[in-house]
Amino acid sequence: MKDVLTHKGFIGSVHFSTDDRVFFGKIEGINDLVTFEGTTVDELENAFKSMVEEHINDCKLETGN
């Protein structure tokens, strides 16, 4: 069983809250807190990819590239 997601070299942790019935995680290995969640695996994967893209764009804005 795999408990991480990957996209463009980024790794996202994967957890499940039985109380809230939601999957959630965060992008690992970066100096920022970027989280994502979804009620289905597809929603979780899409949210992760979206947050990776947003993080990449934010980093470009900070560096002016």
Biopython code that builds the backbone (N, CA, C, O; Angstrom):
import numpy as np
from Bio.PDB.StructureBuilder import StructureBuilder

atoms = [
    (1, "MET", "N", (0.848, -1.185, 0.000)),
    (1, "MET", "CA", (0.000, 0.000, 0.000)),
    (1, "MET", "C", (0.888, 1.241, 0.000)),
    (1, "MET", "O", (1.903, 1.295, 0.693)),
    (2, "LYS", "N", (0.489, 2.227, -0.783)),
    (2, "LYS", "CA", (1.260, 3.462, -0.904)),
    (2, "LYS", "C", (0.530, 4.567, -0.150)),
    (2, "LYS", "O", (-0.656, 4.799, -0.384)),
    (3, "ASP", "N", (1.229, 5.248, 0.753)),
    (3, "ASP", "CA", (0.579, 6.305, 1.530)),
    (3, "ASP", "C", (1.128, 7.692, 1.206)),
    (3, "ASP", "O", (1.133, 8.591, 2.047)),
    (4, "VAL", "N", (1.594, 7.842, -0.044)),
    (4, "VAL", "CA", (2.053, 9.147, -0.521)),
    (4, "VAL", "C", (1.564, 9.355, -1.952)),
    (4, "VAL", "O", (1.275, 8.404, -2.678)),
    (5, "LEU", "N", (1.483, 10.613, -2.328)),
    (5, "LEU", "CA", (1.199, 10.999, -3.708)),
    (5, "LEU", "C", (2.440, 11.701, -4.245)),
    (5, "LEU", "O", (3.196, 12.297, -3.478)),
    (6, "THR", "N", (2.656, 11.636, -5.555)),
    (6, "THR", "CA", (3.767, 12.359, -6.162)),
    (6, "THR", "C", (3.275, 13.120, -7.384)),
    (6, "THR", "O", (2.403, 12.660, -8.121)),
    (7, "HIS", "N", (3.860, 14.296, -7.577)),
    (7, "HIS", "CA", (3.537, 15.128, -8.740)),
    (7, "HIS", "C", (4.666, 16.124, -8.927)),
    (7, "HIS", "O", (4.995, 16.885, -8.016)),
    (8, "LYS", "N", (5.264, 16.115, -10.125)),
    (8, "LYS", "CA", (6.342, 17.049, -10.477)),
    (8, "LYS", "C", (7.464, 17.056, -9.445)),
    (8, "LYS", "O", (8.037, 18.105, -9.152)),
    (9, "GLY", "N", (7.776, 15.886, -8.896)),
    (9, "GLY", "CA", (8.869, 15.764, -7.941)),
    (9, "GLY", "C", (8.491, 16.077, -6.502)),
    (9, "GLY", "O", (9.325, 15.945, -5.607)),
    (10, "PHE", "N", (7.260, 16.486, -6.263)),
    (10, "PHE", "CA", (6.796, 16.769, -4.907)),
    (10, "PHE", "C", (6.116, 15.533, -4.332)),
    (10, "PHE", "O", (5.524, 14.741, -5.064)),
    (11, "ILE", "N", (6.206, 15.378, -3.032)),
    (11, "ILE", "CA", (5.599, 14.253, -2.329)),
    (11, "ILE", "C", (4.529, 14.790, -1.386)),
    (11, "ILE", "O", (4.751, 15.764, -0.666)),
    (12, "GLY", "N", (3.375, 14.149, -1.400)),
    (12, "GLY", "CA", (2.289, 14.520, -0.496)),
    (12, "GLY", "C", (1.936, 13.352, 0.411)),
    (12, "GLY", "O", (1.761, 12.227, -0.057)),
    (13, "SER", "N", (1.832, 13.614, 1.697)),
    (13, "SER", "CA", (1.410, 12.577, 2.638)),
    (13, "SER", "C", (-0.077, 12.304, 2.452)),
    (13, "SER", "O", (-0.810, 13.163, 1.961)),
    (14, "VAL", "N", (-0.522, 11.120, 2.840)),
    (14, "VAL", "CA", (-1.931, 10.746, 2.727)),
    (14, "VAL", "C", (-2.406, 10.173, 4.050)),
    (14, "VAL", "O", (-1.800, 9.247, 4.589)),
    (15, "HIS", "N", (-3.493, 10.727, 4.570)),
    (15, "HIS", "CA", (-4.096, 10.258, 5.822)),
    (15, "HIS", "C", (-5.605, 10.238, 5.642)),
    (15, "HIS", "O", (-6.138, 10.828, 4.702)),
    (16, "PHE", "N", (-6.288, 9.554, 6.550)),
    (16, "PHE", "CA", (-7.743, 9.502, 6.521)),
    (16, "PHE", "C", (-8.283, 9.751, 7.916)),
    (16, "PHE", "O", (-7.852, 9.115, 8.878)),
    (17, "SER", "N", (-9.223, 10.674, 8.029)),
    (17, "SER", "CA", (-9.884, 10.955, 9.304)),
    (17, "SER", "C", (-11.202, 10.193, 9.346)),
    (17, "SER", "O", (-12.114, 10.472, 8.567)),
    (18, "THR", "N", (-11.298, 9.230, 10.260)),
    (18, "THR", "CA", (-12.551, 8.480, 10.383)),
    (18, "THR", "C", (-13.650, 9.355, 10.964)),
    (18, "THR", "O", (-14.823, 9.167, 10.641)),
    (19, "ASP", "N", (-13.290, 10.308, 11.816)),
    (19, "ASP", "CA", (-14.293, 11.211, 12.392)),
    (19, "ASP", "C", (-14.928, 12.100, 11.327)),
    (19, "ASP", "O", (-16.148, 12.258, 11.280)),
    (20, "ASP", "N", (-14.085, 12.677, 10.475)),
    (20, "ASP", "CA", (-14.567, 13.610, 9.451)),
    (20, "ASP", "C", (-14.868, 12.923, 8.117)),
    (20, "ASP", "O", (-15.482, 13.518, 7.232)),
    (21, "ARG", "N", (-14.435, 11.676, 7.981)),
    (21, "ARG", "CA", (-14.604, 10.904, 6.749)),
    (21, "ARG", "C", (-14.018, 11.645, 5.543)),
    (21, "ARG", "O", (-14.665, 11.810, 4.509)),
    (22, "VAL", "N", (-12.766, 12.085, 5.719)),
    (22, "VAL", "CA", (-12.083, 12.841, 4.671)),
    (22, "VAL", "C", (-10.619, 12.407, 4.604)),
    (22, "VAL", "O", (-9.984, 12.133, 5.622)),
    (23, "PHE", "N", (-10.103, 12.354, 3.369)),
    (23, "PHE", "CA", (-8.676, 12.150, 3.162)),
    (23, "PHE", "C", (-8.000, 13.516, 3.252)),
    (23, "PHE", "O", (-8.570, 14.526, 2.842)),
    (24, "PHE", "N", (-6.778, 13.538, 3.793)),
    (24, "PHE", "CA", (-6.054, 14.807, 3.892)),
    (24, "PHE", "C", (-4.557, 14.537, 3.858)),
    (24, "PHE", "O", (-4.104, 13.412, 4.068)),
    (25, "GLY", "N", (-3.806, 15.588, 3.591)),
    (25, "GLY", "CA", (-2.362, 15.454, 3.577)),
    (25, "GLY", "C", (-1.693, 16.801, 3.448)),
    (25, "GLY", "O", (-2.344, 17.845, 3.442)),
    (26, "LYS", "N", (-0.364, 16.753, 3.343)),
    (26, "LYS", "CA", (0.409, 17.983, 3.148)),
    (26, "LYS", "C", (1.579, 17.674, 2.243)),
    (26, "LYS", "O", (2.020, 16.529, 2.137)),
    (27, "ILE", "N", (2.078, 18.715, 1.589)),
    (27, "ILE", "CA", (3.262, 18.561, 0.762)),
    (27, "ILE", "C", (4.454, 18.453, 1.704)),
    (27, "ILE", "O", (4.663, 19.311, 2.561)),
    (28, "GLU", "N", (5.224, 17.396, 1.536)),
    (28, "GLU", "CA", (6.379, 17.128, 2.401)),
    (28, "GLU", "C", (7.658, 17.701, 1.798)),
    (28, "GLU", "O", (7.768, 17.847, 0.580)),
    (29, "GLY", "N", (8.619, 18.023, 2.656)),
    (29, "GLY", "CA", (9.946, 18.412, 2.214)),
    (29, "GLY", "C", (10.085, 19.833, 1.708)),
    (29, "GLY", "O", (11.044, 20.148, 1.003)),
    (30, "ILE", "N", (9.134, 20.703, 2.060)),
    (30, "ILE", "CA", (9.241, 22.108, 1.665)),
    (30, "ILE", "C", (9.210, 22.966, 2.930)),
    (30, "ILE", "O", (8.765, 22.511, 3.983)),
    (31, "ASN", "N", (9.677, 24.191, 2.823)),
    (31, "ASN", "CA", (9.697, 25.103, 3.973)),
    (31, "ASN", "C", (8.427, 25.932, 4.029)),
    (31, "ASN", "O", (8.478, 27.157, 4.130)),
    (32, "ASP", "N", (7.296, 25.263, 3.963)),
    (32, "ASP", "CA", (5.993, 25.918, 3.989)),
    (32, "ASP", "C", (4.965, 24.861, 4.381)),
    (32, "ASP", "O", (5.227, 23.665, 4.250)),
    (33, "LEU", "N", (3.822, 25.283, 4.850)),
    (33, "LEU", "CA", (2.751, 24.349, 5.161)),
    (33, "LEU", "C", (1.700, 24.463, 4.077)),
    (33, "LEU", "O", (0.967, 25.449, 4.003)),
    (34, "VAL", "N", (1.635, 23.438, 3.231)),
    (34, "VAL", "CA", (0.668, 23.395, 2.139)),
    (34, "VAL", "C", (-0.133, 22.109, 2.312)),
    (34, "VAL", "O", (0.413, 21.012, 2.196)),
    (35, "THR", "N", (-1.427, 22.245, 2.589)),
    (35, "THR", "CA", (-2.283, 21.093, 2.846)),
    (35, "THR", "C", (-3.322, 20.931, 1.746)),
    (35, "THR", "O", (-3.561, 21.842, 0.953)),
    (36, "PHE", "N", (-3.928, 19.757, 1.716)),
    (36, "PHE", "CA", (-4.975, 19.456, 0.736)),
    (36, "PHE", "C", (-5.880, 18.391, 1.330)),
    (36, "PHE", "O", (-5.485, 17.670, 2.247)),
    (37, "GLU", "N", (-7.106, 18.293, 0.800)),
    (37, "GLU", "CA", (-8.041, 17.274, 1.290)),
    (37, "GLU", "C", (-9.065, 16.939, 0.222)),
    (37, "GLU", "O", (-9.226, 17.662, -0.761)),
    (38, "GLY", "N", (-9.756, 15.826, 0.437)),
    (38, "GLY", "CA", (-10.818, 15.403, -0.460)),
    (38, "GLY", "C", (-11.622, 14.285, 0.169)),
    (38, "GLY", "O", (-11.127, 13.554, 1.026)),
    (39, "THR", "N", (-12.864, 14.157, -0.262)),
    (39, "THR", "CA", (-13.715, 13.100, 0.288)),
    (39, "THR", "C", (-13.599, 11.802, -0.507)),
    (39, "THR", "O", (-14.087, 10.761, -0.067)),
    (40, "THR", "N", (-12.957, 11.857, -1.675)),
    (40, "THR", "CA", (-12.686, 10.662, -2.467)),
    (40, "THR", "C", (-11.204, 10.675, -2.847)),
    (40, "THR", "O", (-10.524, 11.692, -2.712)),
    (41, "VAL", "N", (-10.724, 9.537, -3.320)),
    (41, "VAL", "CA", (-9.334, 9.465, -3.762)),
    (41, "VAL", "C", (-9.098, 10.413, -4.932)),
    (41, "VAL", "O", (-8.070, 11.089, -4.985)),
    (42, "ASP", "N", (-10.037, 10.468, -5.864)),
    (42, "ASP", "CA", (-9.900, 11.386, -7.002)),
    (42, "ASP", "C", (-9.829, 12.840, -6.542)),
    (42, "ASP", "O", (-8.996, 13.605, -7.027)),
    (43, "GLU", "N", (-10.699, 13.221, -5.612)),
    (43, "GLU", "CA", (-10.674, 14.590, -5.082)),
    (43, "GLU", "C", (-9.338, 14.874, -4.395)),
    (43, "GLU", "O", (-8.772, 15.955, -4.559)),
    (44, "LEU", "N", (-8.839, 13.913, -3.631)),
    (44, "LEU", "CA", (-7.559, 14.084, -2.936)),
    (44, "LEU", "C", (-6.427, 14.276, -3.939)),
    (44, "LEU", "O", (-5.611, 15.185, -3.788)),
    (45, "GLU", "N", (-6.375, 13.430, -4.957)),
    (45, "GLU", "CA", (-5.318, 13.542, -5.969)),
    (45, "GLU", "C", (-5.400, 14.879, -6.709)),
    (45, "GLU", "O", (-4.376, 15.525, -6.933)),
    (46, "ASN", "N", (-6.591, 15.292, -7.084)),
    (46, "ASN", "CA", (-6.758, 16.572, -7.776)),
    (46, "ASN", "C", (-6.373, 17.741, -6.887)),
    (46, "ASN", "O", (-5.739, 18.689, -7.351)),
    (47, "ALA", "N", (-6.749, 17.686, -5.618)),
    (47, "ALA", "CA", (-6.395, 18.761, -4.680)),
    (47, "ALA", "C", (-4.890, 18.830, -4.486)),
    (47, "ALA", "O", (-4.318, 19.920, -4.433)),
    (48, "PHE", "N", (-4.243, 17.673, -4.381)),
    (48, "PHE", "CA", (-2.784, 17.635, -4.241)),
    (48, "PHE", "C", (-2.104, 18.268, -5.451)),
    (48, "PHE", "O", (-1.236, 19.129, -5.301)),
    (49, "LYS", "N", (-2.498, 17.843, -6.648)),
    (49, "LYS", "CA", (-1.893, 18.388, -7.867)),
    (49, "LYS", "C", (-2.132, 19.893, -7.973)),
    (49, "LYS", "O", (-1.235, 20.635, -8.375)),
    (50, "SER", "N", (-3.323, 20.342, -7.620)),
    (50, "SER", "CA", (-3.641, 21.764, -7.653)),
    (50, "SER", "C", (-2.759, 22.547, -6.682)),
    (50, "SER", "O", (-2.269, 23.625, -7.018)),
    (51, "MET", "N", (-2.557, 22.010, -5.487)),
    (51, "MET", "CA", (-1.741, 22.707, -4.488)),
    (51, "MET", "C", (-0.265, 22.703, -4.885)),
    (51, "MET", "O", (0.447, 23.665, -4.594)),
    (52, "VAL", "N", (0.206, 21.649, -5.537)),
    (52, "VAL", "CA", (1.582, 21.638, -6.041)),
    (52, "VAL", "C", (1.750, 22.746, -7.074)),
    (52, "VAL", "O", (2.721, 23.501, -7.031)),
    (53, "GLU", "N", (0.804, 22.839, -8.002)),
    (53, "GLU", "CA", (0.877, 23.886, -9.024)),
    (53, "GLU", "C", (0.841, 25.273, -8.386)),
    (53, "GLU", "O", (1.585, 26.165, -8.795)),
    (54, "GLU", "N", (-0.012, 25.454, -7.396)),
    (54, "GLU", "CA", (-0.097, 26.746, -6.702)),
    (54, "GLU", "C", (1.209, 27.056, -5.979)),
    (54, "GLU", "O", (1.679, 28.193, -6.005)),
    (55, "HIS", "N", (1.790, 26.056, -5.339)),
    (55, "HIS", "CA", (3.065, 26.257, -4.640)),
    (55, "HIS", "C", (4.166, 26.639, -5.624)),
    (55, "HIS", "O", (4.962, 27.536, -5.346)),
    (56, "ILE", "N", (4.218, 25.968, -6.766)),
    (56, "ILE", "CA", (5.218, 26.291, -7.792)),
    (56, "ILE", "C", (5.040, 27.735, -8.261)),
    (56, "ILE", "O", (6.015, 28.477, -8.378)),
    (57, "ASN", "N", (3.802, 28.130, -8.526)),
    (57, "ASN", "CA", (3.538, 29.504, -8.976)),
    (57, "ASN", "C", (3.897, 30.524, -7.901)),
    (57, "ASN", "O", (4.451, 31.578, -8.212)),
    (58, "ASP", "N", (3.588, 30.225, -6.641)),
    (58, "ASP", "CA", (3.945, 31.133, -5.547)),
    (58, "ASP", "C", (5.458, 31.297, -5.463)),
    (58, "ASP", "O", (5.948, 32.407, -5.253)),
    (59, "CYS", "N", (6.197, 30.213, -5.624)),
    (59, "CYS", "CA", (7.656, 30.283, -5.559)),
    (59, "CYS", "C", (8.208, 31.125, -6.712)),
    (59, "CYS", "O", (9.166, 31.878, -6.535)),
    (60, "LYS", "N", (7.600, 30.994, -7.888)),
    (60, "LYS", "CA", (8.039, 31.805, -9.041)),
    (60, "LYS", "C", (7.799, 33.283, -8.767)),
    (60, "LYS", "O", (8.638, 34.117, -9.106)),
    (61, "LEU", "N", (6.664, 33.618, -8.159)),
    (61, "LEU", "CA", (6.349, 35.008, -7.842)),
    (61, "LEU", "C", (7.343, 35.579, -6.837)),
    (61, "LEU", "O", (7.756, 36.734, -6.950)),
    (62, "GLU", "N", (7.721, 34.771, -5.861)),
    (62, "GLU", "CA", (8.670, 35.223, -4.824)),
    (62, "GLU", "C", (10.042, 35.497, -5.409)),
    (62, "GLU", "O", (10.727, 36.421, -4.971)),
    (63, "THR", "N", (10.457, 34.700, -6.402)),
    (63, "THR", "CA", (11.780, 34.873, -6.979)),
    (63, "THR", "C", (11.781, 35.769, -8.208)),
    (63, "THR", "O", (12.843, 36.143, -8.705)),
    (64, "GLY", "N", (10.590, 36.116, -8.702)),
    (64, "GLY", "CA", (10.485, 37.003, -9.855)),
    (64, "GLY", "C", (10.688, 36.294, -11.179)),
    (64, "GLY", "O", (10.911, 36.952, -12.195)),
    (65, "ASN", "N", (10.618, 34.974, -11.199)),
    (65, "ASN", "CA", (10.794, 34.201, -12.450)),
    (65, "ASN", "C", (9.482, 33.877, -13.094)),
    (65, "ASN", "O", (9.451, 33.237, -14.145)),
]
sb = StructureBuilder()
sb.init_structure("model")
sb.init_model(0)
sb.init_chain("A")
sb.init_seg("    ")
for serial, (resi, resn, name, xyz) in enumerate(atoms, 1):
    if name == "N":
        sb.init_residue(resn, " ", resi, " ")
    sb.init_atom(name, np.array(xyz, "f"), 0.0, 1.0, " ", f" {name:<3s}", serial, name[0])
structure = sb.get_structure()
